[in-house]
Amino acid sequence: MAKSLFIAPTSMDSGLTSVCLGLLRAMERVGISVGFYKPFYQSVNQAESLHNDGKDSSVTFVRSRSHLQPPEPIPLKKAQHLLNRGKSDLLMETVVGEYQKVAKDVDVVIIEGLVPDRREAYIARLNVEVARNLGSDVVLVSTPGKSSPAELDEELDFSARLFSDVSAQDVIAVILNKLGEPERSGMEPYSNISQTEGETPDYRNSCKVFRDGRFRLLGQIPWQSDLLAPRVSDIARELNVPVLYEGQMHTRRVQRVSVCARSIRNMTETLGPGTLMVTPGDREDIIVTTAVAALNGVPLAGLMLTGGLMPDQRVIDLCSRALHTGLPVLSSPTNTYETAHMLANLSSAIPTDDPDRVEKAMEAVATKIDTDWLQEHLRVAVQSRLSPPAFRYQLSERARAADKRIVLPEGSEPRTVQAAIICHQRKLARCALIGYAADIRDVAASQGFELPDDIEIIDPVAVRKNYIAPMVELRKHKGLAPDMAEALLEDNVVLGTMMVALDEADGLVSGAIHTTANTVRPALQLIKTHDDAKVVSSVFFMLLPQQVLVYGDCAINPDPNAEELADIAIQSAESAEAFGVEPVVAMISYSTGESGSGHDVEKVREATRIARERRPDLLIDGPLQYDAAAIESVARSKAPNSKVAGKATVFIFPDLNTGNTTYKAVQRSANVVSIGPMLQGLRKPVNDLSRGALVEDIVFTIALTAVQAKQVEDAGLA
């Protein structure tokens, strides 16, 4: 029977949705089978309803960010109507029935409670009734604000007493959210306020309820202003103001609001990345200055013209090129003071159409949850199948433990610079950026990032000559002359590959602005395959909703023979295992078992025999059709005696045509995230990026490369 955690807030502005989603993510990524249920839909304010189109944000987020499909919550007004008519039993029957649908397939269910409202006393009663009827353990969510430990003790004691008759273990734990949240005036947007270090008391050791072990302090989530950063489109929607120029309003975020009526020389410091410039529409000097900043590459959030005023058409024409940079322009019919007041009081709710912000909020919470204690308390087993959140978490942990030096030849490319900074901050790898320090620092600054002083930058001009002689030696069988080597080393990808070939770096990541051939060819020529590899191949990690699968080879080998296909299978199994996916290898064909014949089937059959002979410890079977490999019900019919059929986690395709087509079909039709291609078989790892890669894609590829490097080192293949 599933166990349940009822998450109950102690105040209105507790960040309940973010905490529930983060708790869900934390449990998923350590492999706990978890579900989500929200009994009642509660619209807290008009702005939230506007952003969410009248839908419940928690349920919408869970459906979009996981494989779960929680039921629609009961509208709070309907619940109130049933209570007023004395039909609370019928209401609870409905709640229990919906809960059972969620609980039947999982080990733990997270239940999101209602936000307390002093005007509606029945809300507290509903929370207690749901927790009691579902036999839930209760976790309180509190935002201490400026509360002293004694005041927090009193608040938690009062909230816990509400659940004192719950049949389970009453309140078991507390999550403290928004620690260090600053006080502000009604005219100051949250984004403009920095958290002051040292303001938060040590609640863990100072609060009696934690010190005496009455409640477990399950997590302490710090307040982060960037989690509140709305997109310009969110502001336009909430304030219902005209959009003069859309630009990149759906992606640019407001990190700071600058209400500006100063002279040009006194406003230049405010023209930073993520700043929304707010100025009267007739202040043409400020408008022109903002346009100049945009043309100089500063990614401002946008420009808002107040008072319903517009600049002269000649000024608009002068600034028109700035609009081509993506600068959004809004108009406010109210004066500057009133506009600033509205901007300072925007809703903190995350819109349902903002997946990036909710993902960031989930991760901020998930990283602070004590999942070890929670798993021990609930006594639940970890799933054998690795979920996508668990894969990403374990990937990060393994990369940190590997501590490898990864060279990035595209050192001044903006996404690569951001990814290197993130990897540096998360300690995923020691990134070495190839490029000129001044250029790289300018790129970081223009994107609103501060380049850490201790991040490594390699000046290609200063080191290039060091690699001419070694490169000539590596390619002497091809007759490479020193002058030719020097010319080839003008390419930073070749330079970085030489660093890896000479064991000065553990791996390389490139491809944000280079083709696959530009990245892979130097690796094949200079690093070459390791002794145990027959061929260089690739795998994709397919992040399906409920588990991670490995597909190989979908990028490199057009038509491998049986021996090469066996090698690809073994390499892919080893890659899967290195990243926490238990390798159960299916050799894919259009025929299952002995049912078919022909050259292509025989190739797969022979490859299966060779792979089993080389690695008898691995679970490998084939030929298997895809459905027989993936679906247990089909496997029982087509391959009842197979230990792989219906359970496969590694799918090996017979040729590139089949593999690439299948991976793209699954990726696009099922909206599946894929990570790769990750090259395997090289003496040291080199990985290619899509030229459309996002910053987070590059971060995960760097982490993959670091883990690969550790795998190569442990196997003694380098």
Wavefront OBJ file of the C-alpha trace (Angstrom):
o trace
v 0.000 0.000 0.000
v 1.288 3.453 -0.900
v 2.247 5.848 1.863
v 1.280 9.504 1.677
v 2.733 12.826 2.729
v 0.268 15.670 3.245
v 2.038 18.988 2.635
v 0.375 21.723 4.717
v 1.392 25.400 4.589
v 1.345 27.488 7.749
v 0.724 30.787 5.926
v -0.556 32.147 2.625
v 2.719 33.069 0.943
v 4.623 29.885 1.735
v 5.561 28.884 -1.828
v 3.543 25.677 -1.411
v 3.435 24.714 -5.094
v 7.201 25.059 -5.560
v 7.851 23.023 -2.408
v 5.503 20.215 -3.472
v 6.996 20.053 -6.960
v 10.540 20.179 -5.585
v 9.747 17.394 -3.117
v 8.360 15.328 -5.994
v 11.561 15.937 -7.990
v 13.791 15.102 -5.001
v 12.088 11.748 -4.482
v 12.033 10.914 -8.208
v 15.722 11.524 -8.669
v 16.741 9.110 -5.898
v 14.562 6.443 -7.491
v 11.447 6.486 -5.276
v 8.220 5.633 -7.095
v 6.136 8.690 -6.292
v 2.765 10.130 -7.297
v 1.064 13.495 -6.835
v -2.460 14.383 -5.755
v -4.081 17.760 -5.148
v -7.627 17.326 -3.803
v -8.864 20.921 -4.237
v -8.312 23.742 -6.700
v -7.849 27.064 -4.933
v -7.437 30.335 -6.834
v -5.358 32.519 -4.534
v -5.579 35.748 -6.542
v -6.782 37.178 -9.839
v -3.275 37.540 -11.289
v -2.570 33.837 -10.762
v -5.801 32.880 -12.541
v -4.842 35.218 -15.395
v -1.418 33.602 -15.843
v -2.768 30.055 -15.543
v -5.861 30.468 -17.702
v -8.060 29.364 -14.807
v -6.269 26.003 -14.478
v -4.614 24.604 -11.377
v -0.912 25.359 -11.649
v 0.350 22.405 -9.586
v -1.477 19.775 -11.626
v -0.497 21.475 -14.898
v 3.168 21.594 -13.882
v 3.227 17.949 -12.755
v 1.666 16.809 -16.015
v 4.151 18.812 -18.083
v 7.311 18.067 -16.048
v 6.822 14.332 -15.378
v 5.060 11.227 -16.671
v 2.370 11.546 -13.988
v -1.241 12.386 -14.819
v -2.877 13.469 -11.547
v -6.672 13.875 -11.560
v -8.354 17.254 -11.814
v -8.804 18.803 -8.363
v -12.249 19.629 -7.006
v -13.019 23.375 -7.194
v -12.936 24.825 -3.689
v -16.344 26.444 -4.148
v -17.855 23.051 -4.911
v -16.242 21.585 -1.791
v -17.579 24.483 0.279
v -21.051 23.924 -1.180
v -21.014 20.247 -0.145
v -19.802 21.126 3.339
v -22.538 23.725 3.751
v -25.150 21.114 2.790
v -23.795 18.648 5.354
v -22.340 16.320 2.737
v -18.749 16.170 4.008
v -18.852 12.346 3.886
v -19.645 12.407 0.165
v -16.833 14.927 -0.399
v -14.312 12.739 1.438
v -15.468 9.635 -0.464
v -14.678 11.450 -3.697
v -11.270 12.515 -2.366
v -10.400 8.986 -1.225
v -11.506 7.530 -4.557
v -9.348 9.927 -6.568
v -6.416 9.337 -4.222
v -6.646 5.577 -4.711
v -6.326 6.034 -8.479
v -3.029 7.834 -7.919
v -1.754 5.501 -5.200
v -2.295 2.174 -6.962
v 0.881 2.335 -9.066
v 3.352 4.105 -6.723
v 4.971 3.714 -3.312
v 4.523 7.284 -2.066
v 1.961 9.990 -2.847
v 2.610 13.683 -2.240
v -0.652 15.464 -1.375
v -0.774 19.245 -1.727
v -2.978 20.883 0.888
v -4.864 24.161 0.842
v -3.371 27.545 1.607
v -4.858 28.922 4.869
v -7.164 31.922 4.627
v -8.363 33.763 7.733
v -11.604 34.622 5.936
v -12.370 30.943 5.295
v -12.135 28.930 8.517
v -13.281 25.727 6.809
v -9.991 25.509 4.854
v -8.051 24.381 7.926
v -10.801 21.834 8.615
v -10.543 20.474 5.057
v -6.785 20.021 5.367
v -7.222 18.060 8.591
v -10.044 15.930 7.170
v -8.078 14.979 4.056
v -4.969 14.065 6.060
v -7.068 12.011 8.498
v -9.071 10.158 5.860
v -5.995 9.294 3.812
v -3.909 8.335 6.851
v -1.184 10.730 5.811
v 1.938 11.838 7.574
v 1.955 15.642 7.646
v 4.824 17.897 6.557
v 4.456 21.590 7.402
v 5.782 24.296 5.081
v 6.687 27.554 6.809
v 8.227 30.838 5.695
v 9.926 32.232 8.812
v 10.503 35.722 7.420
v 11.979 37.719 10.295
v 10.657 35.341 12.980
v 12.913 34.540 15.890
v 13.437 30.853 16.770
v 10.987 31.231 19.661
v 8.338 32.744 17.383
v 8.839 29.974 14.839
v 8.490 27.391 17.628
v 5.150 28.917 18.552
v 3.884 29.003 14.952
v 4.842 25.388 14.251
v 3.362 24.204 17.542
v 0.041 25.918 16.761
v -0.090 24.494 13.210
v 0.799 20.992 14.406
v -1.990 21.006 16.985
v -4.536 21.367 14.172
v -3.533 17.875 13.044
v -3.348 16.353 16.521
v -6.215 13.929 15.817
v -4.857 12.641 12.523
v -4.687 8.846 12.682
v -1.172 8.554 11.225
v 1.915 10.005 12.892
v 0.655 13.601 12.970
v 3.260 16.150 11.874
v 6.550 14.403 11.159
v 8.640 17.112 9.512
v 8.953 20.752 8.541
v 10.289 22.453 5.427
v 11.418 26.051 5.906
v 11.019 28.003 2.677
v 12.278 31.428 1.517
v 14.916 31.679 4.230
v 16.517 35.112 4.229
v 13.644 36.737 2.360
v 14.239 40.491 2.646
v 11.764 43.049 3.826
v 10.766 45.592 1.229
v 8.558 48.580 0.691
v 5.563 48.432 -1.608
v 7.531 50.401 -4.199
v 10.509 48.056 -4.450
v 10.301 44.973 -6.739
v 11.755 41.785 -5.274
v 14.209 41.613 -8.161
v 15.865 44.829 -6.994
v 16.626 43.542 -3.496
v 19.709 41.495 -2.678
v 19.689 38.978 0.147
v 21.948 40.038 2.985
v 24.298 37.357 4.241
v 24.077 36.363 7.890
v 20.473 37.464 8.439
v 18.958 33.994 8.857
v 18.975 32.463 12.374
v 20.200 28.912 12.917
v 16.706 27.454 13.254
v 17.944 23.855 13.262
v 19.823 24.294 16.523
v 17.840 27.174 18.012
v 14.236 25.945 17.623
v 13.061 23.658 20.410
v 10.861 21.571 18.083
v 13.907 20.587 16.000
v 16.413 20.407 18.829
v 14.211 18.049 20.853
v 13.423 15.886 17.834
v 9.682 16.610 17.819
v 9.817 17.428 14.088
v 12.466 16.643 11.497
v 13.806 19.692 9.669
v 13.409 18.149 6.224
v 14.761 21.072 4.226
v 15.832 24.707 4.375
v 15.187 26.504 1.083
v 16.913 29.890 0.696
v 15.091 32.825 -0.856
v 16.358 33.536 -4.390
v 15.330 36.655 -6.258
v 15.992 35.062 -9.659
v 13.217 32.516 -9.006
v 10.803 35.460 -9.068
v 12.077 36.894 -12.356
v 9.091 37.177 -14.724
v 9.319 37.310 -18.488
v 8.416 40.590 -20.146
v 5.382 38.828 -21.637
v 4.195 37.944 -18.107
v 4.299 41.620 -17.150
v 2.403 42.638 -20.279
v -0.259 40.031 -19.543
v -0.665 40.797 -15.839
v -0.710 44.587 -16.187
v -2.727 44.371 -19.421
v -0.585 47.002 -21.136
v -0.078 47.494 -24.887
v 2.917 45.822 -26.542
v 4.563 48.275 -28.936
v 7.218 45.794 -30.090
v 7.178 42.137 -29.076
v 10.843 41.302 -29.701
v 12.000 38.485 -27.413
v 9.414 39.242 -24.735
v 8.615 35.543 -24.230
v 12.192 34.675 -23.247
v 13.714 37.830 -21.750
v 13.423 37.963 -17.963
v 13.230 41.004 -15.724
v 16.062 40.708 -13.220
v 15.886 44.377 -12.234
v 13.527 47.327 -12.715
v 15.085 50.750 -13.274
v 12.729 53.713 -13.072
v 14.824 56.245 -14.909
v 14.492 59.996 -15.294
v 18.175 60.886 -14.932
v 20.679 62.410 -17.299
v 22.523 60.020 -19.573
v 25.804 60.063 -17.655
v 24.002 59.128 -14.431
v 22.014 56.233 -15.882
v 24.696 54.228 -17.689
v 25.271 51.923 -14.701
v 21.624 50.892 -14.695
v 21.806 49.627 -18.290
v 22.664 46.072 -17.373
v 21.535 42.616 -18.532
v 17.990 41.764 -17.479
v 17.019 45.364 -16.663
v 13.561 46.654 -17.521
v 13.956 50.365 -18.245
v 10.886 52.359 -17.160
v 10.705 55.949 -18.353
v 8.164 58.520 -19.535
v 7.435 58.144 -23.240
v 8.640 61.673 -23.957
v 12.118 61.183 -22.434
v 13.717 60.698 -25.840
v 17.247 60.989 -24.457
v 16.702 57.915 -22.248
v 15.026 56.017 -25.082
v 17.968 56.654 -27.421
v 20.470 55.679 -24.715
v 18.596 52.415 -24.121
v 18.679 51.718 -27.856
v 22.446 52.321 -27.948
v 22.943 49.847 -25.083
v 20.891 47.225 -26.954
v 22.936 47.774 -30.123
v 26.114 47.321 -28.070
v 24.987 43.816 -27.144
v 23.578 44.437 -23.657
v 20.633 41.980 -23.256
v 18.239 44.366 -21.520
v 14.917 42.848 -20.438
v 12.969 45.573 -22.188
v 11.746 49.164 -22.288
v 8.462 50.413 -20.813
v 7.198 53.861 -21.811
v 4.848 55.412 -19.251
v 2.129 58.037 -19.257
v 0.668 56.844 -22.540
v 3.274 59.018 -24.269
v 5.199 58.230 -27.438
v 8.491 59.653 -28.734
v 8.661 61.562 -31.976
v 8.565 59.378 -35.098
v 12.055 60.560 -36.061
v 13.378 59.196 -32.762
v 11.545 55.924 -33.352
v 13.171 55.642 -36.777
v 16.584 56.389 -35.285
v 16.161 53.574 -32.736
v 14.606 51.034 -35.086
v 17.769 48.930 -35.442
v 17.781 48.349 -31.686
v 14.460 46.563 -32.027
v 16.140 43.995 -34.275
v 18.244 42.890 -31.283
v 15.049 41.514 -29.717
v 14.413 44.421 -27.331
v 10.728 44.347 -26.237
v 8.922 47.680 -25.847
v 5.775 48.106 -23.741
v 3.528 51.096 -23.133
v 1.798 51.961 -19.871
v -1.194 54.331 -19.836
v -0.478 55.281 -16.200
v 2.193 57.684 -14.999
v 5.652 56.540 -13.952
v 4.835 56.434 -10.228
v 1.735 54.282 -10.704
v 3.524 52.011 -13.179
v 6.405 51.487 -10.736
v 3.911 50.633 -7.986
v 2.269 47.995 -10.183
v 5.643 46.508 -11.109
v 6.541 46.288 -7.428
v 3.408 44.286 -6.691
v 3.437 41.698 -9.455
v 2.229 38.208 -8.589
v 5.000 35.808 -7.565
v 3.077 32.841 -9.027
v 4.825 30.976 -11.827
v 2.735 30.954 -15.029
v 1.880 27.519 -16.349
v 3.471 28.380 -19.710
v 6.890 29.084 -18.145
v 8.617 25.662 -17.924
v 12.106 27.112 -17.426
v 11.129 28.984 -14.275
v 9.250 26.066 -12.725
v 12.174 23.752 -13.533
v 14.542 26.110 -11.745
v 12.197 26.346 -8.740
v 11.875 22.548 -8.559
v 15.627 22.102 -8.605
v 16.134 24.821 -5.969
v 13.880 22.889 -3.603
v 14.936 19.359 -4.595
v 18.609 19.967 -3.838
v 17.793 20.976 -0.239
v 15.525 18.042 0.740
v 16.851 15.368 3.122
v 15.851 12.410 0.936
v 17.957 9.915 2.923
v 15.894 10.511 6.071
v 12.660 10.546 4.082
v 13.400 7.228 2.417
v 14.338 5.668 5.739
v 11.211 7.031 7.428
v 8.903 5.836 4.654
v 10.836 2.587 4.223
v 10.303 2.412 0.483
v 12.420 0.597 -2.055
v 14.234 2.387 -4.848
v 12.990 1.646 -8.373
v 15.203 -0.620 -10.467
v 14.491 1.515 -13.531
v 16.281 4.821 -13.622
v 13.937 7.805 -14.033
v 15.073 10.938 -15.948
v 15.410 13.052 -12.747
v 17.396 10.238 -11.121
v 19.603 10.004 -14.229
v 20.361 13.744 -14.213
v 21.045 13.699 -10.478
v 23.359 10.689 -10.635
v 25.105 12.151 -13.683
v 25.879 15.320 -11.718
v 27.073 13.349 -8.693
v 29.333 11.122 -10.793
v 30.759 14.119 -12.661
v 31.576 15.868 -9.373
v 33.283 12.747 -8.085
v 35.267 12.357 -11.332
v 36.777 15.882 -11.049
v 38.022 15.965 -14.659
v 39.540 18.714 -16.806
v 37.381 19.219 -19.909
v 38.587 21.483 -22.713
v 36.089 23.693 -24.564
v 37.527 24.911 -27.905
v 34.594 27.290 -28.523
v 35.697 29.346 -25.559
v 34.090 32.663 -26.459
v 30.752 31.260 -27.675
v 28.085 32.714 -25.313
v 26.272 29.447 -24.455
v 29.587 27.684 -23.888
v 30.784 30.454 -21.572
v 27.574 30.220 -19.524
v 27.827 26.420 -19.395
v 31.440 26.617 -18.219
v 30.463 29.011 -15.428
v 27.603 26.724 -14.346
v 29.875 23.662 -14.381
v 32.416 25.609 -12.344
v 29.792 26.620 -9.794
v 28.325 23.103 -9.534
v 31.816 21.552 -9.581
v 30.809 19.236 -12.434
v 34.158 19.609 -14.187
v 37.254 21.789 -14.401
v 36.490 23.556 -17.669
v 39.294 25.014 -19.779
v 38.068 27.628 -22.256
v 40.222 28.155 -25.352
v 40.092 31.783 -26.416
v 41.216 35.267 -25.553
v 40.566 36.257 -21.947
v 39.278 39.737 -22.780
v 36.791 38.359 -25.322
v 35.545 35.676 -22.935
v 35.101 38.158 -20.076
v 33.238 40.551 -22.388
v 30.899 37.748 -23.484
v 30.240 36.771 -19.865
v 29.572 40.372 -18.846
v 27.248 41.006 -21.781
v 25.177 37.994 -20.714
v 25.007 39.185 -17.115
v 27.464 36.612 -15.741
v 30.621 37.138 -13.752
v 33.477 34.946 -14.913
v 35.109 33.309 -11.848
v 38.696 34.392 -11.327
v 39.884 30.783 -11.063
v 38.232 29.466 -14.220
v 40.898 28.366 -16.727
v 41.362 30.299 -19.977
v 43.876 29.110 -22.567
v 45.273 31.667 -25.012
v 45.606 29.713 -28.299
v 48.374 31.973 -29.638
v 50.478 31.464 -26.514
v 50.340 27.652 -26.571
v 49.910 26.706 -30.241
v 53.601 26.174 -30.976
v 53.820 23.632 -28.122
v 51.719 21.202 -30.135
v 53.334 21.411 -33.587
v 56.034 18.776 -32.977
v 53.731 16.330 -31.123
v 51.158 16.613 -33.902
v 53.775 15.951 -36.573
v 54.824 12.852 -34.610
v 51.240 11.584 -34.326
v 50.586 12.078 -38.053
v 54.040 11.253 -39.488
v 52.642 8.135 -41.195
v 50.510 10.563 -43.206
v 53.471 12.767 -44.051
v 52.326 15.771 -42.021
v 54.864 18.638 -42.215
v 55.410 21.227 -39.425
v 53.976 24.096 -41.444
v 50.854 22.054 -42.199
v 50.529 21.145 -38.518
v 50.808 24.805 -37.544
v 48.079 25.710 -40.027
v 45.771 22.950 -38.726
v 46.351 24.099 -35.144
v 44.854 27.471 -36.055
v 41.582 25.600 -35.546
v 40.909 25.590 -31.793
v 39.093 22.245 -32.071
v 42.302 20.662 -33.392
v 44.283 22.431 -30.667
v 41.941 21.155 -27.965
v 42.011 17.643 -29.424
v 45.817 17.661 -29.231
v 45.575 18.588 -25.542
v 43.367 15.534 -24.988
v 45.586 13.295 -27.144
v 48.622 14.281 -25.031
v 46.717 13.622 -21.770
v 46.796 17.299 -20.819
v 42.996 17.290 -20.704
v 40.583 14.476 -19.868
v 38.007 15.202 -22.577
v 36.660 17.696 -25.109
v 33.221 19.127 -25.891
v 32.562 21.088 -29.093
v 29.921 21.618 -31.760
v 27.931 24.680 -30.659
v 29.282 26.517 -33.719
v 31.105 23.666 -35.494
v 29.795 20.751 -37.548
v 29.959 17.172 -36.320
v 32.748 16.497 -38.816
v 34.793 19.420 -37.420
v 34.552 17.874 -33.951
v 34.850 14.165 -34.707
v 37.485 14.075 -37.507
v 40.392 15.429 -35.373
v 39.490 12.951 -32.627
v 39.620 10.008 -35.025
v 42.959 11.216 -36.413
v 44.711 12.219 -33.183
v 43.121 10.402 -30.235
v 42.075 7.221 -32.039
v 40.302 4.177 -30.645
v 41.324 2.357 -27.493
v 42.769 -1.156 -27.735
v 39.545 -2.978 -26.821
v 37.403 -1.143 -29.377
v 36.838 -2.384 -32.910
v 35.035 0.789 -33.951
v 34.056 4.265 -32.731
v 30.305 4.439 -32.183
v 27.724 6.551 -30.406
v 24.768 6.345 -28.038
v 21.842 8.569 -27.179
v 20.349 8.629 -23.706
v 16.585 8.758 -24.264
v 14.853 10.327 -21.260
v 11.446 8.676 -21.515
v 8.841 9.746 -18.940
v 9.359 6.769 -16.623
v 12.862 5.573 -17.411
v 16.067 6.251 -19.320
v 16.907 4.073 -22.318
v 20.143 3.855 -24.309
v 20.070 3.763 -28.129
v 23.130 2.839 -30.203
v 24.472 3.437 -32.816
v 22.363 6.286 -34.172
v 25.025 8.711 -35.443
v 28.305 7.208 -36.695
v 28.380 3.795 -38.434
v 26.225 3.415 -41.594
v 26.288 -0.389 -41.861
v 28.422 -2.203 -39.259
v 29.253 -5.873 -39.813
v 28.461 -8.517 -37.183
v 31.720 -8.101 -35.279
v 31.407 -4.303 -35.265
v 27.767 -4.549 -34.184
v 28.771 -6.799 -31.285
v 31.393 -4.244 -30.303
v 28.785 -1.456 -30.407
v 26.545 -3.548 -28.142
v 29.292 -4.073 -25.578
v 30.383 -0.422 -25.681
v 26.787 0.721 -25.250
v 26.203 -1.629 -22.322
v 29.337 -0.295 -20.631
v 28.217 3.286 -21.256
v 24.784 2.525 -19.800
v 26.321 1.006 -16.694
v 28.703 3.942 -16.299
v 25.706 6.271 -16.091
v 23.593 4.214 -13.722
v 21.381 2.414 -16.262
v 21.345 -1.339 -15.633
v 22.333 -2.818 -19.030
v 19.776 -5.229 -20.488
v 20.757 -5.355 -24.160
v 18.363 -6.001 -27.036
v 19.791 -6.540 -30.524
v 17.053 -5.062 -32.724
v 15.896 -6.531 -36.018
v 12.703 -6.865 -38.053
v 12.439 -10.463 -36.794
v 12.292 -12.005 -33.311
v 14.152 -15.202 -32.402
v 14.149 -17.886 -35.071
v 11.049 -16.590 -36.852
v 12.851 -14.875 -39.722
v 15.828 -15.243 -42.024
v 17.862 -13.203 -44.441
v 21.192 -11.391 -44.468
v 20.173 -8.583 -42.101
v 18.660 -10.938 -39.519
v 21.653 -13.279 -39.713
v 23.984 -10.324 -39.097
v 22.128 -9.460 -35.889
v 22.031 -13.127 -34.830
v 25.783 -13.484 -35.378
v 26.473 -10.179 -33.575
v 24.467 -11.450 -30.598
v 26.546 -14.648 -30.508
v 29.830 -12.718 -30.636
v 28.749 -10.242 -27.961
v 27.637 -13.048 -25.620
v 30.918 -14.870 -26.191
v 32.976 -11.746 -25.405
v 30.839 -10.657 -22.445
v 29.009 -13.669 -20.933
v 28.252 -11.563 -17.856
v 25.910 -9.250 -19.791
v 22.232 -9.865 -20.467
v 22.133 -9.779 -24.300
v 19.508 -11.236 -26.592
v 18.585 -10.970 -30.246
v 17.346 -10.697 -32.815
v 14.343 -8.978 -31.212
v 11.741 -6.709 -32.729
v 11.451 -3.355 -30.958
v 8.041 -4.068 -29.443
v 9.179 -7.457 -28.157
v 12.219 -5.832 -26.561
v 10.320 -2.954 -24.963
v 6.841 -4.205 -24.010
v 6.343 -7.068 -21.555
v 2.949 -8.135 -22.912
v 4.385 -8.479 -26.422
v 7.480 -10.221 -25.066
v 5.351 -12.899 -23.393
v 3.891 -13.741 -26.797
v 6.913 -13.375 -29.087
v 9.862 -14.305 -26.841
v 8.535 -16.004 -23.684
v 11.893 -17.539 -22.747
v 13.982 -14.396 -23.214
v 15.474 -12.702 -20.139
v 15.803 -9.484 -22.136
v 12.499 -9.210 -23.987
v 10.123 -6.716 -22.372
v 12.863 -5.474 -20.039
v 15.461 -3.993 -22.393
v 17.221 -0.787 -21.410
v 19.877 -0.784 -24.178
v 18.652 -0.990 -27.791
v 21.237 -1.795 -30.478
v 20.091 -1.067 -34.024
v 21.420 -3.027 -37.018
v 22.407 0.024 -39.072
v 22.470 3.815 -39.007
v 19.332 4.129 -41.126
v 17.267 2.199 -38.560
v 18.898 3.744 -35.498
v 18.750 7.375 -36.546
v 15.191 7.089 -37.830
v 13.994 5.385 -34.639
v 15.673 7.832 -32.289
v 14.241 10.841 -34.135
v 10.770 9.288 -34.354
v 10.688 8.594 -30.616
v 12.202 11.966 -29.755
v 9.762 13.996 -31.850
v 6.521 12.039 -31.673
v 6.743 11.335 -27.937
v 8.372 14.699 -27.057
v 11.272 12.878 -25.394
v 14.465 14.641 -24.290
v 17.556 12.959 -25.726
v 21.129 13.533 -24.599
v 23.793 12.776 -27.158
v 25.277 11.617 -29.352
v 27.944 10.491 -26.906
v 30.920 8.990 -28.707
v 32.348 5.724 -27.395
v 35.384 3.679 -28.316
v 37.887 6.563 -28.370
v 40.989 6.414 -26.218
v 39.744 9.543 -24.461
v 36.291 11.136 -24.689
v 35.274 13.732 -27.263
v 31.620 14.732 -27.594
v 29.688 16.680 -30.181
v 26.927 19.250 -29.587
v 23.961 20.234 -31.677
v 24.410 23.737 -33.047
v 21.018 24.510 -31.534
v 22.094 23.238 -28.103
v 20.757 25.022 -25.040
v 23.055 26.020 -22.192
v 21.738 23.149 -20.061
v 22.412 20.701 -22.931
v 26.041 21.799 -22.947
v 26.247 21.484 -19.154
v 25.008 17.882 -19.262
v 27.318 17.032 -22.173
v 30.296 18.328 -20.190
v 29.170 16.216 -17.233
v 28.806 13.159 -19.511
v 32.305 13.710 -20.824
v 33.743 13.936 -17.311
v 32.101 10.652 -16.317
v 33.334 9.009 -19.528
v 36.865 10.157 -18.734
v 36.637 8.531 -15.321
v 35.332 5.338 -16.930
v 38.253 5.288 -19.377
v 40.707 5.903 -16.545
v 39.269 3.124 -14.369
v 39.322 0.672 -17.263
v 42.939 1.571 -18.121
v 41.992 2.244 -21.746
v 43.710 5.613 -22.182
l 1 2 3 4 5 6 7 8 9 10 11 12 13 14 15 16 17 18 19 20 21 22 23 24 25 26 27 28 29 30 31 32 33 34 35 36 37 38 39 40 41 42 43 44 45 46 47 48 49 50 51 52 53 54 55 56 57 58 59 60 61 62 63 64 65 66 67 68 69 70 71 72 73 74 75 76 77 78 79 80 81 82 83 84 85 86 87 88 89 90 91 92 93 94 95 96 97 98 99 100 101 102 103 104 105 106 107 108 109 110 111 112 113 114 115 116 117 118 119 120 121 122 123 124 125 126 127 128 129 130 131 132 133 134 135 136 137 138 139 140 141 142 143 144 145 146 147 148 149 150 151 152 153 154 155 156 157 158 159 160 161 162 163 164 165 166 167 168 169 170 171 172 173 174 175 176 177 178 179 180 181 182 183 184 185 186 187 188 189 190 191 192 193 194 195 196 197 198 199 200 201 202 203 204 205 206 207 208 209 210 211 212 213 214 215 216 217 218 219 220 221 222 223 224 225 226 227 228 229 230 231 232 233 234 235 236 237 238 239 240 241 242 243 244 245 246 247 248 249 250 251 252 253 254 255 256 257 258 259 260 261 262 263 264 265 266 267 268 269 270 271 272 273 274 275 276 277 278 279 280 281 282 283 284 285 286 287 288 289 290 291 292 293 294 295 296 297 298 299 300 301 302 303 304 305 306 307 308 309 310 311 312 313 314 315 316 317 318 319 320 321 322 323 324 325 326 327 328 329 330 331 332 333 334 335 336 337 338 339 340 341 342 343 344 345 346 347 348 349 350 351 352 353 354 355 356 357 358 359 360 361 362 363 364 365 366 367 368 369 370 371 372 373 374 375 376 377 378 379 380 381 382 383 384 385 386 387 388 389 390 391 392 393 394 395 396 397 398 399 400 401 402 403 404 405 406 407 408 409 410 411 412 413 414 415 416 417 418 419 420 421 422 423 424 425 426 427 428 429 430 431 432 433 434 435 436 437 438 439 440 441 442 443 444 445 446 447 448 449 450 451 452 453 454 455 456 457 458 459 460 461 462 463 464 465 466 467 468 469 470 471 472 473 474 475 476 477 478 479 480 481 482 483 484 485 486 487 488 489 490 491 492 493 494 495 496 497 498 499 500 501 502 503 504 505 506 507 508 509 510 511 512 513 514 515 516 517 518 519 520 521 522 523 524 525 526 527 528 529 530 531 532 533 534 535 536 537 538 539 540 541 542 543 544 545 546 547 548 549 550 551 552 553 554 555 556 557 558 559 560 561 562 563 564 565 566 567 568 569 570 571 572 573 574 575 576 577 578 579 580 581 582 583 584 585 586 587 588 589 590 591 592 593 594 595 596 597 598 599 600 601 602 603 604 605 606 607 608 609 610 611 612 613 614 615 616 617 618 619 620 621 622 623 624 625 626 627 628 629 630 631 632 633 634 635 636 637 638 639 640 641 642 643 644 645 646 647 648 649 650 651 652 653 654 655 656 657 658 659 660 661 662 663 664 665 666 667 668 669 670 671 672 673 674 675 676 677 678 679 680 681 682 683 684 685 686 687 688 689 690 691 692 693 694 695 696 697 698 699 700 701 702 703 704 705 706 707 708 709 710 711 712 713 714 715 716 717 718
